[in-house]
Amino acid sequence: MSANGSNIRGILMAFLVLAIPACRSSRQPPRLTGAPMYEQGLQLFPSPRTFDPPGTVFRVDRNGVRRSVADLSGMLSVTPKEEAIPRMRATGVLRAELLFGWLGLSGVGSGNVERVDTVSIYVAGAKREQAFEVDLKRVVDSAAKLVDWKRSGEVYIITETVSGDTVDIGLSESLRTTVGKEITADSSEHSGVSFTWHPQGSTQLRMRFDKPYRIFYKADRVVRTIGGIEPDSTEFVALPADSAIVWDREAS
């Protein structure tokens, strides 16, 4: 190969090395309102909760409202098992309303405060509830008979959850400044939930529960196929690893 050819090849290789990271960085950051965290497919609940176990079927309608369809968890044999959860970090769009909602705060903040930031979350006393696909098939078959398929929206079934009794949320300095003035230690409205934070001196906000609360979940979409030659059928399909189920509010 000539010297000219070697030089051109070298230039092309250098361009590719630079271009690949540039392509990757052009992706939109995930929304922390429901984005995968340390494990693909794992998402934050909009609020810590003792309900919504594996086997819960719900719909998110066209207005972004989550509507409960059925609790079929009784069809599953799920035993919570202890798990060591690493401290998770993610960069994305964090809605201040999510943080306020987790703390049981109402009437704080002004509008939808959204910003790209880095947040870390650590769950202590973590336990995972995990349903197996072979058992979920029976649940999906039952759900198919309960779901009103004429209603708008997409239907999901919760397949796994992670609960814990303590959650540490690490905020950046800038985000602490943004929301710190809105939060005081006596402003939480959640019974059984307490939190500790000194916004002037720490970015670590600790939440404690009087019993384990579900923090994360995984869900698959339930899809109904309209029969042509074949009869109608229903199946659950795994969501893409980087997708997130986001709803604006839950139907009361």
Secondary structure as the mmCIF struct_conf table of DSSP 4:
data_model
#
loop_
_struct_conf.conf_type_id
_struct_conf.id
_struct_conf.beg_label_comp_id
_struct_conf.beg_label_asym_id
_struct_conf.beg_label_seq_id
_struct_conf.end_label_comp_id
_struct_conf.end_label_asym_id
_struct_conf.end_label_seq_id
HELX_RH_AL_P HELX_RH_AL_P1 ALA A 3 SER A 25
TURN_TY1_P TURN_TY1_P1 SER A 26 SER A 26
BEND BEND1 ARG A 27 ARG A 27
HELX_LH_PP_P HELX_LH_PP_P1 GLN A 28 PRO A 30
STRN STRN1 ARG A 31 ARG A 31
TURN_TY1_P TURN_TY1_P2 LEU A 32 GLY A 34
BEND BEND2 TYR A 38 GLU A 39
TURN_TY1_P TURN_TY1_P3 GLN A 40 GLY A 41
STRN STRN2 GLN A 43 ARG A 49
BEND BEND3 THR A 50 THR A 50
TURN_TY1_P TURN_TY1_P4 PRO A 54 GLY A 55
STRN STRN3 THR A 56 VAL A 60
TURN_TY1_P TURN_TY1_P5 ARG A 62 ASN A 63
BEND BEND4 GLY A 64 GLY A 64
STRN STRN4 VAL A 65 ASP A 71
HELX_RH_3T_P HELX_RH_3T_P1 SER A 73 MET A 75
BEND BEND5 LEU A 76 LEU A 76
STRN STRN5 LYS A 81 GLU A 82
HELX_LH_PP_P HELX_LH_PP_P2 ILE A 85 ARG A 87
STRN STRN6 MET A 88 ARG A 95
HELX_RH_AL_P HELX_RH_AL_P2 ALA A 96 TRP A 102
TURN_TY1_P TURN_TY1_P6 LEU A 103 GLY A 104
BEND BEND6 GLY A 107 GLY A 107
BEND BEND7 GLY A 109 GLY A 111
STRN STRN7 GLU A 114 ALA A 124
BEND BEND8 GLY A 125 GLY A 125
STRN STRN8 LYS A 127 GLN A 130
HELX_RH_AL_P HELX_RH_AL_P3 GLU A 133 LEU A 146
BEND BEND9 VAL A 147 VAL A 147
TURN_TY1_P TURN_TY1_P7 TRP A 149 LYS A 150
BEND BEND10 ARG A 151 GLY A 153
STRN STRN9 GLU A 154 GLY A 170
HELX_LH_PP_P HELX_LH_PP_P3 LEU A 171 SER A 172
HELX_RH_AL_P HELX_RH_AL_P4 GLU A 173 GLY A 180
TURN_TY1_P TURN_TY1_P8 LYS A 181 GLU A 182
TURN_TY1_P TURN_TY1_P9 ALA A 185 ASP A 186
TURN_TY1_P TURN_TY1_P10 SER A 191 GLY A 192
STRN STRN10 VAL A 193 THR A 196
TURN_TY1_P TURN_TY1_P11 PRO A 199 GLY A 201
BEND BEND11 THR A 203 THR A 203
STRN STRN11 GLN A 204 THR A 225
HELX_LH_PP_P HELX_LH_PP_P4 ILE A 226 GLY A 227
BEND BEND12 GLY A 228 GLU A 230
HELX_LH_PP_P HELX_LH_PP_P5 PRO A 231 ASP A 232
STRN STRN12 SER A 233 VAL A 237
HELX_LH_PP_P HELX_LH_PP_P6 ALA A 238 PRO A 240
TURN_TY1_P TURN_TY1_P12 ALA A 241 ASP A 242
BEND BEND13 ASP A 248 ASP A 248
STRN STRN13 ARG A 249 GLU A 250
#
